[in-house]
Every structure is written in structure tokens, then in C-alpha cells.
Amino acid sequence: MMQDSADFTQLTAALRGDVIPPNQPGYDAARSVWNAMIDRRPDLIVRCRGAADVQAVMRFAAQRGMPVAVKGGGHNIAGTAVADGGLLIDLSLMRGVHIEPKQRLAMVEGGALLSDLDRESQAYGLATPAGVVSSTGVGGLALGGGFGWLSRKHGLTADNLIAADLVTPAGEQVTVDAESDPELLWGLRGGGGNFGVVTRFTFRLHQVGPQVMFGPTIWRLEDAPAVLRHYGEIAPHLPREACVWADLATAPPLPFLDERHHGEKVLILMQFHAGEAAEAETALAPLRNFGAPIGDAVGPTDYVEAQSRLDDVYEKGARNYWRAFNLHALSDPLPSRLATAAAAMPTPQSDILICLLGGAVAEANPAAAYPHRDAMFSITPGARWMSADDDQMCLDWIKTAFEPIASMAKPGAYVNFIAESAGRERDAYGASYARLAALKARLDPHNRLRSNQNIRPTAS
Ligand SMILES: Cc1cc2nc3c(=O)[nH]c(=O)nc-3n(C[C@H](O)[C@H](O)[C@H](O)COP(=O)(O)OP(=O)(O)OC[C@H]3O[C@@H](n4cnc5c(N)ncnc54)[C@H](O)[C@@H]3O)c2cc1C
């Protein structure tokens, strides 16, 4: 708790940014996150304008033994960006991106969104792998791993993280790279926001686009078991330039889809290829031409446009609950079980997303804590709904429909897709947990940064 108004004055004077107490204008907007199920009230929100502000807040918190939560893009499904009580560092004013084209590096402030990173990188024809919805924060995504269309070719976002400016829980400013602190860099590549507040990320960039092959092919739900079986066989062997995710969803009113299918449950394969157009056509043809699709809109697309094409589908403000599974293979009886679960989806906003990994993601990287290299698919059934009156119906769907599927998953789950804010840490960090706990003991012995998939500080 804040001690008194003298504390408040002292903190305000130490900042370029703003201090927002409860019930002041801006407080509710600053504590709101993507998932409308989350409604938490920090004692104080600090909207930082730079590393010096973050340092001042961390020192203030350390002197008073206060916990600190960190909000980047606010997309975390478990709502870990906000906590009840304590301080909230809001990084939304720190979205700068600087590109060094000759060195192919991006220097990215801690509160930047994927749209900021992609837009600035593509000005130079460059990109680094990131997620598929442009309003997602770089911070949470990169620190948990981060995968998207480019990951089979260029690895996780975290694999491309080569340095970070970090404010530690003690309020020290450090620059972390492979020379200065390889253990901490290892921990930042998958260990989440447990070790400090990253004010600046440095990512390796790759030549990409400006055009890529991108778009959906759509099948009726009754065809989904056969198409998913085929996808499960073909997708892991695609060239690394290609990435295809499957989504069981309700068809939006897409212009290329016959009106009679609008609002029907369907299977969508979202296809991406970062190579030559002719190579893309050849690589994607076995999937696109399978069976009897009812719609297809795969074509040359600007990379930045591809990166934001799904934004409307996943707009902020809905109530959400997800489950997260890792799979070695998508094989029988899963395709028909997934189609059965999709048939019972409770709302038009709900979906079952199947992300393809493999390629560069599957290559061992001993310099990264991310533990799920052997998962070929990550499956995320997502219940999404608008009214609290539907909470029970939506939670029931997700809890019951997925029991038969959960038994086929491999242990563990991607940290950034876990909807529970506590109790899933071993699933999230897997074999890296004990080493991460020792690192946590060095950086954050009092567990000041605990609003995350929390690693308990434990001396090795
Ligand atoms: C619509 C949607 C689409 C998504 N798509 C993908 C995808 O394609 N690929 C993928 O890999 N993931 C995806 N995700 C998951 C995403 O990676 C996580 O939600 C991630 O936490 C988002 O980061 P954020 O900064 O927006 O999160 P926030 O909610 O702001 O933060 C989450 C946690 O990250 C930490 N954190 C954030 N920034 C910093 C920082 N600068 N320094 C220290 N700690 C920090 C904090 O511990 C915080 O609790 C998606 C999520 C959503 C909601």
C-alpha cells in the first residue's frame, strides 16, 4: 500500500511520466486489458516515459516492499499485466522502434506493439518473427517465446532477441547480451517477465517481402475431419518459408464467400509463404486444392497487411477463456474430436486455433529457456463472448468439450496461451523451471515481479 501523500508527491516528482491514482481520469483505461474478464485494481498506475522513469518506480517499490506488475500490450489472456494492489508500470507511452538496416537490427521500446515493430522494419524490407495479431505487445510475446508466420523459417521472437536493456527489481539499469550475462539472456528468452522490466529489446532482422503469399482457404465443418487429417500429414513437411494455421470458427461475411455460408461453422486454413510466388503456389497447392473448399482468397499480400489481417477477429473487449495444448502430431482420432468440439462452440466469436510450429522452432537453442521445441502443433480452443450472463455456458463448453482432447496432448503448454494466472508454472517452463528459479533468486529474491506465470525464487 502507498504510505501517505508524501510518497505520492515524491514519486510524481521523480518522473517524466504520469502517476494515476484510483478514481482519477485515465485509471480505468490504463488498468483495462484485452480480456474483459479481468477487472483488477492496482494501488497506483505509473505511465512511464523512459528507462529512467521505470528505474524510479522500481526503486520506489523496492524501498517500500511493494509488488510491481508490468503492462506491455495488455494482451495476456490471464491478465497478468494487472494485479490487485501494488504498483502497475504501464509502458504504453514507450512504443519507439529504431532500425539499423546495415546491421539488420531493431531496437524496440518495452511497450511497443507488433504493428510498431513490423511497420518500421518493413520500411527497410526487414522483419523479425512475431505473432499474427498486430495489437499484441512485443514485450509479453517475446519474453514468453513468440511465434507466428515467420517462425518456421527464422525461429521464435525470443530466438531473435540478442540484447535487452532491463531495469532490475532492485532498480538497477543493465544491458544484457550474450557477453555480459548469458544466463539472464537465456532466461529472457522464454522465462516471461520474471526478471525485470525490459525498456528496450534488440532483435535480429531478416529480409522479408514486402509481398508474401497469404490468405485463407475455407471448408464446411462436415469436411473438417478429412481436411484436418490431411493437414496433419502435410503441414509438418512444408518448406520453412511456409506456415499454415488451422482455425475452426464461424465464417464471417467475407466477400469471397457465398452468402449462404456466412455465419456457418467452418474450417479455415490460413496460409503464408515468404518465398517466390511460384514456389508458394507449389508448396501450398496440396492443401488449398484438397477436397471441396467453399472459398479461397490466397494471394500476394503486403507483409504488414498480412500481419494485421486477423486484428478485427480478435478485437479487445470480449470476455475470453482459453485452453492451451501442445501436440507432437495431429492424427486420429483428434481431427474428428476437434470437429465435434467445434460443432458445439457456444458463440460466433469462439474458435479452435491450431498453430503449426516445427522448422526453426524445433531446432535446439541451448541459449533460450523456451522449453517446448518438440511440439509440432499448439492448439488453443478459445471461448469468446460478450456478456457476463454467458460466462457459465462458455466455461462449460471449454472445460467439457476438451477433456477427450487433453488426454492426447503432450505435457506442457505455451506460457503465453495459459489462461490461469497461477498453478500452471511447471507446464509453462517445463525442464527449464529449476534453472529459471535460480536466476529468479539472483534477480528478484523478494519476488517483487510476481504478476506473471510466476517463477518462485529458489537458490540452486
Ligand atoms: C489476440 C491475440 C493474439 C495472439 N497471437 C499470438 C501469436 O500469434 N503468437 C504468440 O506467440 N502469442 C500470441 N498471443 C499471446 C501473446 O504472446 C501474449 O498474450 C503476450 O503476453 C502478449 O504480450 P503483451 O505485452 O501484449 O502482454 P501484457 O498483458 O501487457 O503482459 C503480459 C506479461 O508480460 C510481461 N511483460 C510485458 N512487457 C514487458 C516488458 N517490457 N518487460 C518485462 N515484462 C513485460 C509482464 O510479466 C506481463 O505480466 C496472442 C494473444 C492474443 C490476445
PDBQT file of the ligand as one rigid body, heavy atoms in Angstrom, charges set to zero:
ROOT
HETATM    1  C1  LIG A 501      -5.467 -11.797 -29.948  1.00  0.00    +0.000 C 
HETATM    2  C2  LIG A 501      -4.182 -12.453 -29.511  1.00  0.00    +0.000 A 
HETATM    3  C3  LIG A 501      -3.346 -12.990 -30.459  1.00  0.00    +0.000 A 
HETATM    4  C4  LIG A 501      -2.150 -13.606 -30.084  1.00  0.00    +0.000 A 
HETATM    5  N1  LIG A 501      -1.355 -14.162 -31.040  1.00  0.00    +0.000 NA
HETATM    6  C5  LIG A 501      -0.167 -14.703 -30.687  1.00  0.00    +0.000 A 
HETATM    7  C6  LIG A 501       0.719 -15.231 -31.678  1.00  0.00    +0.000 A 
HETATM    8  O1  LIG A 501       0.432 -15.217 -32.867  1.00  0.00    +0.000 OA
HETATM    9  N2  LIG A 501       1.887 -15.752 -31.266  1.00  0.00    +0.000 N 
HETATM   10  C7  LIG A 501       2.262 -15.772 -29.955  1.00  0.00    +0.000 A 
HETATM   11  O2  LIG A 501       3.362 -16.250 -29.655  1.00  0.00    +0.000 OA
HETATM   12  N3  LIG A 501       1.448 -15.294 -28.986  1.00  0.00    +0.000 NA
HETATM   13  C8  LIG A 501       0.250 -14.752 -29.330  1.00  0.00    +0.000 A 
HETATM   14  N4  LIG A 501      -0.587 -14.257 -28.360  1.00  0.00    +0.000 N 
HETATM   15  C9  LIG A 501      -0.212 -14.411 -26.958  1.00  0.00    +0.000 C 
HETATM   16  C10 LIG A 501       0.717 -13.254 -26.536  1.00  0.00    +0.000 C 
HETATM   17  O3  LIG A 501       2.040 -13.642 -26.803  1.00  0.00    +0.000 OA
HETATM   18  C11 LIG A 501       0.557 -12.979 -25.041  1.00  0.00    +0.000 C 
HETATM   19  O4  LIG A 501      -0.751 -12.550 -24.797  1.00  0.00    +0.000 OA
HETATM   20  C12 LIG A 501       1.550 -11.931 -24.533  1.00  0.00    +0.000 C 
HETATM   21  O5  LIG A 501       1.525 -11.925 -23.138  1.00  0.00    +0.000 OA
HETATM   22  C13 LIG A 501       1.209 -10.574 -25.072  1.00  0.00    +0.000 C 
HETATM   23  O6  LIG A 501       2.158  -9.615 -24.701  1.00  0.00    +0.000 OA
HETATM   24  P1  LIG A 501       1.669  -8.191 -24.159  1.00  0.00    +0.000 P 
HETATM   25  O7  LIG A 501       2.856  -7.340 -23.965  1.00  0.00    +0.000 OA
HETATM   26  O8  LIG A 501       0.566  -7.684 -25.026  1.00  0.00    +0.000 OA
HETATM   27  O9  LIG A 501       1.080  -8.676 -22.778  1.00  0.00    +0.000 OA
HETATM   28  P2  LIG A 501       0.756  -7.941 -21.363  1.00  0.00    +0.000 P 
HETATM   29  O10 LIG A 501      -0.567  -8.472 -20.969  1.00  0.00    +0.000 OA
HETATM   30  O11 LIG A 501       0.922  -6.471 -21.465  1.00  0.00    +0.000 OA
HETATM   31  O12 LIG A 501       1.896  -8.509 -20.491  1.00  0.00    +0.000 OA
HETATM   32  C14 LIG A 501       1.970  -9.862 -20.140  1.00  0.00    +0.000 C 
HETATM   33  C15 LIG A 501       3.142 -10.085 -19.228  1.00  0.00    +0.000 C 
HETATM   34  O13 LIG A 501       4.328  -9.856 -19.962  1.00  0.00    +0.000 OA
HETATM   35  C16 LIG A 501       5.295  -9.221 -19.150  1.00  0.00    +0.000 C 
HETATM   36  N5  LIG A 501       5.777  -8.023 -19.862  1.00  0.00    +0.000 N 
HETATM   37  C17 LIG A 501       5.207  -7.382 -20.902  1.00  0.00    +0.000 A 
HETATM   38  N6  LIG A 501       6.025  -6.410 -21.345  1.00  0.00    +0.000 NA
HETATM   39  C18 LIG A 501       7.120  -6.447 -20.558  1.00  0.00    +0.000 A 
HETATM   40  C19 LIG A 501       8.335  -5.721 -20.527  1.00  0.00    +0.000 A 
HETATM   41  N7  LIG A 501       8.612  -4.740 -21.391  1.00  0.00    +0.000 N 
HETATM   42  N8  LIG A 501       9.249  -6.031 -19.562  1.00  0.00    +0.000 NA
HETATM   43  C20 LIG A 501       9.007  -7.020 -18.682  1.00  0.00    +0.000 A 
HETATM   44  N9  LIG A 501       7.881  -7.753 -18.682  1.00  0.00    +0.000 NA
HETATM   45  C21 LIG A 501       6.954  -7.466 -19.612  1.00  0.00    +0.000 A 
HETATM   46  C22 LIG A 501       4.669  -8.984 -17.812  1.00  0.00    +0.000 C 
HETATM   47  O14 LIG A 501       5.071 -10.019 -16.940  1.00  0.00    +0.000 OA
HETATM   48  C23 LIG A 501       3.189  -9.141 -18.060  1.00  0.00    +0.000 C 
HETATM   49  O15 LIG A 501       2.518  -9.716 -16.960  1.00  0.00    +0.000 OA
HETATM   50  C24 LIG A 501      -1.793 -13.656 -28.716  1.00  0.00    +0.000 A 
HETATM   51  C25 LIG A 501      -2.641 -13.107 -27.765  1.00  0.00    +0.000 A 
HETATM   52  C26 LIG A 501      -3.828 -12.509 -28.152  1.00  0.00    +0.000 A 
HETATM   53  C27 LIG A 501      -4.746 -11.957 -27.107  1.00  0.00    +0.000 C 
ENDROOT
TORSDOF 0
